[in-house]
Amino acid sequence: MAGVRCFPAGSRAFAPYIDNAEIAKLIGPEVSSTMGAGVVTYRRLSAPWSLPFDEVVIVLAGAMRVVSDGAVHEAGPGDVLFFPKETPLTYEVDDEVTLFYVKYPVGLTAPIP
């Protein structure tokens, strides 16, 4: 693995992800042998997940709710969320939210809801 890497905001290549979403995968197995990271934008959706990896999410812009185990977590710019692997949760986005995510371990993918 190489040394320090910078991923300038203007060079992110977004691709379609799930309905009403696009993703820019920045760090994968070609960059790190242990973790993955990227930026994703969701628009007007409700998406149930049960992730096969631990994930940390930082809200960059917009707002969302995460519902898990009967609790509702409201998150906006600068807020950080942690999702332990295999935790059932639902992303709820009324308008638009952009997130930076970090997942461990690298290489696993979440089933598309």
GUVO-640304 format. One line per 10 residues: number of its first residue (from 1); for each residue x, y, z of N, C-alpha, C. Coordinates in nm, 3 decimals. Example, Ala and Ser with C-alpha at 12.3 -4.5 7.8 and 13.67 -1.06 7.14 Angstrom:
BEGIN
1 = 1.319:-0.569:0.780:1.230:-0.450:0.780:1.320:-0.330:0.780 | 1.285:-0.225:0.708:1.367:-0.106:0.714:1.290:0.003:0.787
This chain:
BEGIN
1 = 0.084:-0.119:0.000:0.000:0.000:0.000:0.088:0.125:0.000 | 0.048:0.222:-0.073:0.122:0.348:-0.082:0.101:0.431:0.044 | 0.168:0.545:0.050:0.158:0.635:0.164:0.029:0.716:0.162 | 0.039:0.839:0.208:-0.076:0.927:0.220:-0.143:0.948:0.084 | -0.275:0.945:0.083:-0.353:0.969:-0.039:-0.450:1.083:-0.013 | -0.471:1.168:-0.109:-0.571:1.276:-0.102:-0.673:1.251:-0.211 | -0.800:1.266:-0.177:-0.910:1.246:-0.271:-0.984:1.378:-0.285 | -0.941:1.468:-0.375:-1.002:1.600:-0.388:-1.152:1.591:-0.420 | -1.229:1.680:-0.359:-1.374:1.680:-0.378:-1.412:1.687:-0.525 | -1.341:1.767:-0.602:-1.375:1.784:-0.743:-1.345:1.665:-0.831
11 = -1.271:1.568:-0.780:-1.234:1.454:-0.864:-1.315:1.329:-0.833 | -1.416:1.340:-0.748:-1.498:1.223:-0.714:-1.582:1.181:-0.833 | -1.577:1.053:-0.864:-1.659:0.997:-0.973:-1.776:0.923:-0.911 | -1.895:0.983:-0.920:-2.014:0.921:-0.864:-2.077:0.827:-0.966 | -2.132:0.716:-0.916:-2.201:0.618:-1.000:-2.337:0.589:-0.937 | -2.434:0.548:-1.017:-2.564:0.511:-0.959:-2.545:0.400:-0.855 | -2.624:0.406:-0.750:-2.613:0.308:-0.642:-2.747:0.236:-0.630 | -2.830:0.275:-0.537:-2.965:0.223:-0.529:-3.059:0.331:-0.581 | -3.189:0.303:-0.583:-3.285:0.405:-0.626:-3.257:0.536:-0.553 | -3.253:0.645:-0.626:-3.234:0.778:-0.569:-3.103:0.794:-0.494
21 = -2.998:0.728:-0.538:-2.869:0.739:-0.470:-2.755:0.728:-0.570 | -2.643:0.790:-0.533:-2.520:0.775:-0.611:-2.404:0.767:-0.513 | -2.299:0.697:-0.554:-2.187:0.670:-0.464:-2.054:0.695:-0.534 | -1.959:0.747:-0.457:-1.820:0.762:-0.502:-1.735:0.678:-0.407 | -1.695:0.561:-0.453:-1.611:0.473:-0.370:-1.468:0.524:-0.379 | -1.414:0.563:-0.266:-1.280:0.623:-0.263:-1.172:0.525:-0.219 | -1.202:0.447:-0.116:-1.103:0.356:-0.060:-1.160:0.215:-0.063 | -1.090:0.127:-0.131:-1.128:-0.013:-0.141:-1.004:-0.099:-0.128 | -1.014:-0.226:-0.164:-0.900:-0.317:-0.148:-0.775:-0.274:-0.223 | -0.792:-0.194:-0.330:-0.675:-0.148:-0.405:-0.598:-0.040:-0.330
31 = -0.660:0.019:-0.226:-0.595:0.125:-0.148:-0.562:0.077:-0.007 | -0.654:-0.001:0.054:-0.636:-0.046:0.192:-0.672:-0.194:0.203 | -0.595:-0.266:0.280:-0.624:-0.408:0.300:-0.723:-0.429:0.415 | -0.763:-0.322:0.484:-0.849:-0.339:0.601:-0.980:-0.261:0.599 | -0.986:-0.147:0.532:-1.107:-0.065:0.542:-1.147:-0.008:0.407 | -1.274:0.032:0.399:-1.326:0.098:0.279:-1.387:0.230:0.318 | -1.400:0.322:0.222:-1.460:0.453:0.250:-1.506:0.517:0.121 | -1.596:0.613:0.135:-1.644:0.686:0.019:-1.748:0.789:0.058 | -1.811:0.845:-0.044:-1.915:0.947:-0.026:-2.038:0.898:-0.100 | -2.154:0.912:-0.036:-2.279:0.870:-0.098:-2.385:0.977:-0.076
41 = -2.468:0.998:-0.176:-2.581:1.091:-0.166:-2.710:1.012:-0.185 | -2.803:1.029:-0.090:-2.936:0.968:-0.097:-3.038:1.079:-0.114 | -3.141:1.052:-0.194:-3.249:1.148:-0.216:-3.383:1.080:-0.191 | -3.463:1.139:-0.105:-3.600:1.096:-0.080:-3.615:0.944:-0.083 | -3.573:0.880:0.025:-3.587:0.735:0.030:-3.603:0.686:0.173 | -3.649:0.564:0.182:-3.651:0.488:0.306:-3.589:0.354:0.271 | -3.473:0.324:0.329:-3.398:0.204:0.290:-3.363:0.121:0.413 | -3.422:0.002:0.425:-3.383:-0.088:0.535:-3.249:-0.155:0.503 | -3.164:-0.166:0.603:-3.032:-0.227:0.588:-3.006:-0.322:0.705 | -2.919:-0.415:0.684:-2.853:-0.492:0.790:-2.713:-0.516:0.736
51 = -2.621:-0.431:0.774:-2.489:-0.429:0.713:-2.401:-0.544:0.763 | -2.325:-0.609:0.673:-2.237:-0.717:0.714:-2.101:-0.668:0.762 | -2.090:-0.538:0.793:-1.964:-0.479:0.837:-1.994:-0.367:0.935 | -1.896:-0.329:1.017:-1.907:-0.209:1.100:-1.895:-0.088:1.008 | -1.971:0.019:1.040:-1.966:0.138:0.957:-1.978:0.264:1.043 | -1.898:0.364:1.008:-1.909:0.498:1.065:-1.952:0.590:0.953 | -2.051:0.675:0.981:-2.105:0.768:0.882:-2.095:0.909:0.937 | -2.047:1.003:0.857:-2.046:1.145:0.893:-2.135:1.217:0.792 | -2.233:1.291:0.843:-2.321:1.367:0.754:-2.246:1.491:0.707 | -2.229:1.504:0.576:-2.160:1.620:0.519:-2.258:1.732:0.488
61 = -2.377:1.697:0.439:-2.478:1.797:0.402:-2.615:1.732:0.409 | -2.717:1.812:0.438:-2.853:1.761:0.442:-2.885:1.699:0.577 | -2.989:1.617:0.578:-3.035:1.556:0.703:-3.097:1.419:0.674 | -3.096:1.335:0.778:-3.155:1.202:0.768:-3.196:1.154:0.906 | -3.276:1.049:0.907:-3.308:0.977:1.029:-3.259:0.833:1.011 | -3.212:0.775:1.121:-3.180:0.633:1.121:-3.266:0.571:1.230 | -3.347:0.473:1.192:-3.435:0.405:1.286:-3.377:0.267:1.311 | -3.358:0.234:1.439:-3.304:0.103:1.475:-3.351:0.066:1.615 | -3.403:-0.054:1.628:-3.444:-0.106:1.758:-3.540:-0.011:1.829 | -3.631:0.049:1.754:-3.731:0.139:1.810:-3.684:0.280:1.838
71 = -3.556:0.307:1.821:-3.501:0.441:1.845:-3.486:0.515:1.713 | -3.511:0.646:1.716:-3.495:0.731:1.598:-3.378:0.826:1.624 | -3.280:0.824:1.536:-3.161:0.908:1.548:-3.163:1.010:1.435 | -3.182:1.137:1.469:-3.181:1.247:1.371:-3.036:1.290:1.351 | -2.994:1.307:1.228:-2.855:1.345:1.202:-2.849:1.453:1.094 | -2.763:1.552:1.117:-2.742:1.662:1.024:-2.594:1.687:1.006 | -2.557:1.794:0.936:-2.417:1.821:0.904:-2.326:1.816:1.027 | -2.219:1.737:1.014:-2.121:1.723:1.121:-2.151:1.609:1.217 | -2.273:1.556:1.216:-2.307:1.447:1.307:-2.242:1.317:1.260 | -2.207:1.233:1.358:-2.141:1.106:1.332:-2.229:0.993:1.385
81 = -2.248:0.890:1.305:-2.325:0.773:1.344:-2.235:0.650:1.334 | -2.254:0.555:1.427:-2.182:0.428:1.422:-2.283:0.316:1.413 | -2.263:0.225:1.318:-2.351:0.110:1.300:-2.270:-0.018:1.320 | -2.291:-0.091:1.431:-2.224:-0.220:1.445:-2.275:-0.317:1.338 | -2.190:-0.406:1.293:-2.230:-0.500:1.188:-2.353:-0.579:1.231 | -2.435:-0.611:1.131:-2.556:-0.691:1.147:-2.663:-0.625:1.234 | -2.658:-0.492:1.248:-2.762:-0.420:1.320:-2.871:-0.381:1.220 | -2.995:-0.429:1.240:-3.102:-0.387:1.151:-3.130:-0.238:1.169 | -3.138:-0.165:1.059:-3.166:-0.021:1.067:-3.229:0.024:0.937 | -3.290:0.142:0.941:-3.352:0.200:0.822:-3.305:0.344:0.807
91 = -3.253:0.377:0.689:-3.223:0.516:0.655:-3.353:0.580:0.608 | -3.385:0.698:0.660:-3.499:0.775:0.613:-3.450:0.913:0.573 | -3.471:0.948:0.447:-3.425:1.076:0.393:-3.545:1.145:0.328 | -3.586:1.258:0.386:-3.701:1.332:0.332:-3.665:1.411:0.208 | -3.545:1.467:0.204:-3.503:1.550:0.091:-3.375:1.491:0.032 | -3.260:1.530:0.085:-3.130:1.484:0.035:-3.030:1.486:0.148 | -2.939:1.389:0.148:-2.830:1.385:0.245:-2.705:1.332:0.174 | -2.591:1.390:0.207:-2.462:1.341:0.158:-2.380:1.297:0.277 | -2.328:1.175:0.269:-2.255:1.112:0.379:-2.115:1.073:0.336 | -2.023:1.080:0.431:-1.893:1.015:0.417:-1.902:0.890:0.502
101 = -1.865:0.776:0.446:-1.872:0.651:0.522:-1.735:0.584:0.528 | -1.714:0.512:0.637:-1.596:0.428:0.653:-1.647:0.292:0.699 | -1.603:0.186:0.633:-1.648:0.053:0.673:-1.530:-0.039:0.699 | -1.554:-0.135:0.789:-1.453:-0.235:0.822:-1.524:-0.370:0.836 | -1.475:-0.472:0.775:-1.358:-0.479:0.689:-1.389:-0.440:0.545 | -1.285:-0.414:0.470:-1.299:-0.380:0.329:-1.343:-0.505:0.251 | -1.406:-0.481:0.138:-1.439:-0.592:0.049:-1.579:-0.647:0.064 | -1.644:-0.625:0.178:-1.780:-0.672:0.196:-1.876:-0.569:0.138 | -1.987:-0.615:0.084:-2.087:-0.523:0.032:-2.220:-0.550:0.101 | -2.299:-0.444:0.115:-2.431:-0.457:0.175:-2.530:-0.502:0.068
111 = -2.622:-0.591:0.105:-2.727:-0.626:0.009:-2.809:-0.503:-0.024 | -2.843:-0.483:-0.149:-2.921:-0.367:-0.191:-3.065:-0.385:-0.143 | -3.117:-0.285:-0.068:-3.254:-0.299:-0.017:-3.357:-0.287:-0.129
